[in-house]
């Protein structure tokens, strides 16, 4: 009887280890970017307002002591940083005289994908259009995975923006 109980615990332990390994081996899809025009002729970037995302995670230490941690991100600020470090001017409003030199950036969360029993990725889409003509300059799609939903979004945005600027 003791051997059977030990065997069941061993199988449960191996199952937990296997699920953990499967989760850590999850592969994110490569970012997909479609360029319909060049961003080289633009100087200004207007980023449509995005909502902050907050996530909380926690756990328990041995002995019953618990912890929680909260993370908040602003997708617009992450996107903004990619344009600023590449020399673009991020503006709060679009001026008539700069229409032909201004891009508009739209951000959305476009889905989730289950990658293991306990884990998923978040997919985001970034669309860049011309302020003057409303024509699409570029569309990027990427997914991310991290410790929290906020991390998932941050990773996805960074992967997407890096892919957009690789061209």
C-alpha positions in Angstrom: 0.0 0.0 0.0 2.9 2.4 0.9 4.5 1.6 -2.5 1.3 2.5 -4.3 0.9 5.8 -2.5 4.6 6.6 -3.2 4.1 5.8 -6.8 1.0 8.1 -7.1 3.0 10.9 -5.5 5.8 10.3 -7.9 3.5 10.4 -10.9 1.9 13.6 -9.6 5.4 15.1 -9.0 6.5 14.2 -12.5 3.3 15.6 -14.0 3.9 18.9 -12.2 7.5 19.0 -13.4 6.4 18.2 -17.0 3.8 20.9 -17.0 6.3 23.4 -15.7 8.8 22.4 -18.4 6.2 22.7 -21.1 5.3 26.1 -20.0 8.9 27.3 -19.9 9.4 25.9 -23.4 6.5 27.8 -25.0 7.4 29.5 -28.2 6.1 32.9 -29.1 5.1 33.5 -32.7 7.4 35.7 -34.7 6.2 39.3 -35.0 4.4 40.0 -38.3 4.9 43.4 -39.9 3.4 44.7 -43.1 4.9 47.9 -44.5 2.7 49.8 -47.0 4.9 52.9 -47.1 8.1 54.4 -45.6 8.3 56.1 -42.2 11.4 58.0 -43.3 9.6 61.1 -44.6 7.9 61.6 -41.2 9.2 63.6 -38.3 6.2 63.7 -35.8 4.2 61.0 -34.1 0.8 61.3 -32.5 -0.1 58.3 -30.3 -3.8 57.8 -29.7 -4.6 57.5 -26.0 -4.1 54.0 -24.4 -5.4 52.9 -21.1 -3.0 51.8 -18.3 -2.9 48.1 -17.5 -2.4 46.9 -13.9 -1.5 43.3 -12.8 -1.1 41.8 -9.4 0.7 38.6 -8.7 1.7 36.9 -5.4 2.7 33.8 -3.7 3.5 32.2 -0.3 6.9 31.6 1.2 7.6 28.6 3.4 6.1 29.1 6.8 3.0 30.8 5.5 4.4 34.3 4.7 2.8 35.8 1.6 3.7 38.5 -0.8 2.0 40.4 -3.6 3.4 42.7 -6.2 1.6 45.1 -8.5 2.7 46.2 -11.9 1.2 49.0 -14.0 2.2 49.9 -17.6 1.0 52.4 -20.2 1.2 51.0 -23.7 1.4 54.5 -25.2 4.5 55.3 -23.1 6.3 52.1 -24.2 5.4 52.8 -27.9 6.5 56.5 -27.4 9.9 55.5 -26.1 10.6 53.5 -29.3 9.9 56.5 -31.5 11.8 59.0 -29.3 15.0 56.9 -29.2 14.9 56.9 -33.0 14.7 60.6 -33.3 10.9 61.2 -33.9 9.1 63.9 -32.0 6.0 62.7 -30.1 3.3 65.3 -30.1 0.2 65.9 -28.0 -1.8 67.3 -30.9 -1.6 67.4 -34.7 -0.8 70.7 -36.2 -2.3 71.5 -39.6 1.1 72.7 -41.0 2.7 69.4 -40.0 0.1 67.0 -41.4 2.3 65.7 -44.1 5.1 64.9 -41.6 3.0 63.4 -38.9 2.1 59.7 -38.3 -0.7 58.5 -36.1 -0.2 55.3 -34.0 -3.1 53.1 -32.9 -2.7 50.3 -30.4 -5.0 47.4 -29.5 -4.9 44.0 -27.9 -6.0 41.6 -30.5 -6.1 38.2 -28.8 -4.8 35.6 -26.4 -3.4 32.2 -27.2 -3.2 29.3 -24.7 0.3 27.9 -24.8 0.2 25.5 -21.9 -2.1 24.3 -19.2 -1.3 27.3 -17.0 -0.1 29.9 -19.4 -1.1 32.1 -22.3 0.3 34.9 -24.5 -1.3 38.2 -25.3 -1.2 39.5 -28.9 -1.2 43.2 -29.7 -1.5 45.1 -32.9 0.1 48.4 -33.7 -1.2 50.4 -36.7 0.7 53.4 -38.1 -1.2 55.8 -40.5 -0.5 59.1 -42.2 -2.1 62.0 -40.5 -2.6 63.7 -43.9 -4.2 60.9 -45.9 -5.3 58.3 -43.3 -3.4 55.7 -45.4 -1.8 52.8 -43.6 2.0 53.1 -43.4 2.6 50.0 -41.3 0.8 47.3 -39.3 2.6 45.2 -36.7 1.4 42.2 -34.7 3.3 40.5 -31.9 2.6 38.4 -28.8 4.3 38.5 -25.5 4.6 36.4 -22.3 5.8 37.4 -18.9 5.1 36.9 -15.3 2.0 39.1 -15.3 -0.5 40.4 -17.9 1.3 43.8 -17.8 4.6 41.9 -18.6 2.9 40.1 -21.5 1.8 43.4 -23.0 5.2 45.1 -22.5 7.0 42.2 -24.1 4.6 42.1 -27.0 4.9 45.9 -27.7 8.7 45.8 -27.5 8.8 42.9 -29.9 6.4 44.5 -32.3 8.1 47.9 -32.3 11.6 46.3 -32.8 10.2 44.4 -35.8 8.6 47.5 -37.2 11.9 49.4 -37.1 14.0 46.5 -38.5 13.0 47.3 -42.1 
